[in-house]
């Protein structure tokens, strides 16, 4: 797993921070979004995550 450098941004208000955050994720390449999603899934579920279709199936 590649470690990202830590960056601190200071904003005058929450709205400016929220706008910057949204723009950051809009500007990510699809590959970067997928990498982030995989990392979050690994952190939450571990090495054996449930299949999404199986987890959402209503029985």
LUMPALUM-319588 format. One record per residue: residue in one letter; residue number from 1; x, z, y of N, C-alpha, C in turn. Coordinates in steps of 0.1 Angstrom, whole numbers, plus 5000, padded with zeros to 4 digits. Example, Ala and Ser with C-alpha at 12.3 -4.5 7.8 and 13.67 -1.06 7.14 Angstrom:
% residues 2
 residu num  n.u  n.w  n.v ca.u ca.w ca.v  c.u  c.w  c.v
      A   1 5132 5078 4943 5123 5078 4955 5132 5078 4967
      S   2 5128 5071 4978 5137 5071 4989 5129 5079 5000
This chain:
% residues 59
 residu num  n.u  n.w  n.v ca.u ca.w ca.v  c.u  c.w  c.v
      X   1 5008 5000 4988 5000 5000 5000 5009 5000 5012
      X   2 5006 4991 5021 5014 4990 5034 5009 5000 5044
      X   3 5018 5007 5050 5014 5017 5060 5014 5010 5074
      X   4 5003 5012 5081 5001 5007 5095 5008 5016 5105
      X   5 5013 5011 5116 5018 5019 5126 5006 5026 5133
      X   6 5008 5038 5138 4998 5045 5145 4998 5042 5160
      X   7 4986 5039 5165 4985 5035 5179 4974 5044 5185
      X   8 4977 5050 5197 4968 5058 5204 4963 5051 5216
      X   9 4950 5050 5218 4945 5044 5230 4936 5055 5237
      X  10 4937 5056 5250 4930 5065 5258 4920 5058 5266
      X  11 4907 5062 5266 4897 5055 5274 4890 5065 5283
      X  12 4885 5059 5294 4878 5067 5304 4865 5073 5299
      X  13 4858 5066 5290 4845 5070 5285 4843 5065 5272
      X  14 4832 5070 5265 4829 5065 5252 4825 5051 5251
      X  15 4818 5046 5261 4813 5032 5261 4825 5022 5261
      X  16 4836 5025 5269 4848 5017 5268 4854 5017 5255
      X  17 4855 5029 5249 4861 5030 5236 4853 5022 5225
      X  18 4840 5023 5226 4831 5017 5216 4833 5001 5218
      X  19 4833 4996 5230 4835 4982 5232 4848 4977 5227
      X  20 4859 4985 5229 4872 4981 5224 4872 4981 5208
      X  21 4866 4991 5203 4865 4992 5188 4858 4980 5182
      X  22 4846 4977 5188 4839 4965 5183 4847 4952 5184
      X  23 4853 4950 5195 4861 4938 5197 4873 4938 5187
      X  24 4879 4949 5184 4890 4949 5175 4885 4944 5161
      X  25 4874 4949 5156 4869 4945 5143 4864 4931 5143
      X  26 4858 4926 5154 4854 4912 5155 4866 4903 5154
      X  27 4878 4907 5160 4890 4898 5160 4898 4899 5147
      X  28 4894 4907 5138 4902 4908 5125 4899 4895 5117
      X  29 4909 4890 5110 4907 4879 5101 4899 4884 5089
      X  30 4892 4875 5082 4884 4879 5070 4893 4886 5060
      X  31 4905 4881 5058 4914 4888 5048 4917 4902 5052
      X  32 4918 4905 5065 4921 4919 5069 4909 4927 5067
      X  33 4897 4922 5070 4884 4929 5067 4883 4933 5053
      X  34 4886 4923 5044 4885 4926 5030 4895 4936 5025
      X  35 4907 4936 5031 4917 4946 5027 4913 4960 5031
      X  36 4907 4961 5043 4902 4974 5048 4891 4979 5039
      X  37 4882 4970 5035 4870 4974 5027 4875 4978 5013
      X  38 4885 4971 5007 4891 4975 4994 4897 4989 4995
      X  39 4905 4991 5006 4912 5004 5008 4901 5015 5009
      X  40 4891 5013 5017 4881 5024 5018 4874 5026 5005
      X  41 4871 5016 4998 4864 5018 4985 4873 5025 4975
      X  42 4886 5022 4975 4896 5029 4967 4897 5044 4971
      X  43 4897 5047 4984 4898 5061 4988 4885 5069 4984
      X  44 4873 5062 4985 4861 5069 4982 4858 5071 4968
      X  45 4860 5060 4960 4856 5060 4946 4868 5062 4936
      X  46 4880 5060 4941 4891 5061 4932 4894 5047 4925
      X  47 4900 5048 4914 4904 5035 4907 4893 5029 4899
      X  48 4882 5035 4897 4871 5029 4889 4858 5029 4897
      X  49 4858 5021 4908 4845 5021 4916 4834 5015 4908
      X  50 4821 5019 4911 4810 5013 4905 4808 4999 4910
      X  51 4802 4990 4902 4799 4976 4907 4787 4978 4916
      X  52 4788 4971 4928 4777 4973 4938 4763 4969 4932
      X  53 4762 4959 4925 4749 4955 4919 4744 4966 4910
      X  54 4753 4971 4902 4748 4982 4893 4745 4995 4900
      X  55 4752 4998 4911 4750 5010 4918 4736 5009 4926
      X  56 4732 4997 4930 4720 4996 4938 4708 4993 4930
      X  57 4710 4991 4917 4698 4987 4909 4688 4998 4908
      X  58 4676 4995 4910 4665 5005 4909 4659 5004 4895
      X  59 4659 5015 4888 4653 5015 4874 4640 5022 4873
